[in-house]
């Protein structure tokens, strides 16, 4: 069963008490009017309200019934409105506001609710003041949309559907390390963080330089922001160049204007350089604009000084911070919802700077990939704390370098490894279960990463096993709280909450119906090389299928999902034909020659061989 998706909302405080229950309101759990509300296993109806009007920005006012379950908001239009429905996972609501605030204000034109969502849309409903108690609706939405703020658990812990495959088995840290060829003479695996005490935002299994002992690792961790010391993300299979990730050094401002030093950290960086015998230089890719990195020195952070870290080159990649990205996406939403100003489309898009920010991220990843592959030089990647811009860069660079990550399973592993296990703060960045919609720590970092992946697939349409629907599904469930994959902020929090045993993985859902997410144009054998996309705004596009998917006027006449299914069926048919032809050729080539015909002219046999070769 698939639903539409919406996204997050926090509650307004400007409302007085509403009236008690009325005849058109049903609060009994599990009840449903006409049984029109589809339910997952574990999902139950909390309350319903009839005679509700939905203000559709494209179709006008639509009357119907509103259902609130422990997972979603579901609106069903009346019979005269056909099959019109609106479905919104409550976890996707960012802000909930009441329109019309008291019994004394009966002259107001609208009395109802408005929800601001994380998926680029708003939902507005009008209630009849005389017979619908808004307070009950608000309580039902708030309690289930913001479980963390209300001392409750996510719906993912109640979701009881069964899947053919267990997505939690997709990623195993030791198995992935083995795939990368670890351990080696230069890199070793350590369980120094097995109890998450050394760094509570790092995974339990880590790869570090073989020449660095555990005591030196611990000393290095004290010199890095949030104890996020350099660890291996990826190792080139032939030239031994590596991608390592970390946070900024705690250099600060010392006596005389210079920064603090840490001999163990300097030794650690030198060990990373020496692990690659083919190059005597190491690049430190700082994701930040230089002015931001300099400003961080005043806060105790900073960046590596080439004088303290010899044979290194520091490069600033000029990627803006989380606050700039949040503001950029807000402007993009204002541009695309509810209507697009066709006359000023290009200028409005440019004003959001969204494509410009995407360009900076992709350009940084391309530079890292090219440095590691063509220049055979190792790279250390960091931003401030190493959990936002850093995974954007490392995961995109690894996607460009390693064709395995371009498969469905490989991409799932990439997300689990570089984002989930290394502590991207999903709950904080997307406000999962939190009603504080004005939290300035929210930012669309992961959305931007998936957008960048989509941009690359447009430049290399045959290089990826997965399709656009796969990427949209990931973003759909980023905030839905239906699966445990993106809940909480780190591996240690997920282990504490036992999500692998108490919730389903998104990959269980995806891999159990994987045909839906396959790219019919995928040519595996032709794309085993490194991809270097053009990082130019001229080559980037607004992802309309995601950002404008709620606007029926922006939908293509034939959906990409349908086109993909048609192409997949045709490809399957052609492959069957090829297999049949190959079988026929093989049969001709292996015809047994009888003893009476052994002296047959060799030209006949040679002809058979030539057919097989063709």
Secondary structure, DSSP 8 states (H G I E B T S, - for coil): --------EEE-----------TTEE--TT--STT-S---TT--EEEEEEEEEEEETTTEEEEEEEEEESSEEEEEE-GGGTT-EEEEEGGGEEEEEEES--TT-TT-S--EEEEEETTS-EEEEE--TTT--HHHHHHHHHHHH-TTTTT---GGGT-----SS-GGGS--HHHHHHHTT-S-SSEEEE-TTTTS-S-TTS-S-EEEETTS-HHHHHHHHTTBGGG---EEEEE-TTT--EEEEE--B-----GGG-----HHHHHHHHHHHHT-TT-S-EEEEE-S-HHHHHHHHTTT-----TTTSTTEEEEE-----HHHHHHHHHHHHHHHSS---GGGHHHHHHHHTHHHHHHHHHHHHHHHHHHHHTS--EEEEE-SSSSSHHHHHHHHHHHHH-GGGGSHHHHHHHIIIIIIITT--HHHHHTTT---TT-TT---HHHHHHHHHHHHHHHSTTS-SB-HHHHHHHHHTTTT-SSSTT-SSSHHHHHHHTHHHHS--HHHHHHTTGGGGB-TT--GGG--S-------GGG----HHHHTTT-GGGS-SS-HHHHHHHHHHHHHHHHHHHHHHHHHHHHHHT----GGGTTS-HHHHHHHHHHHH-
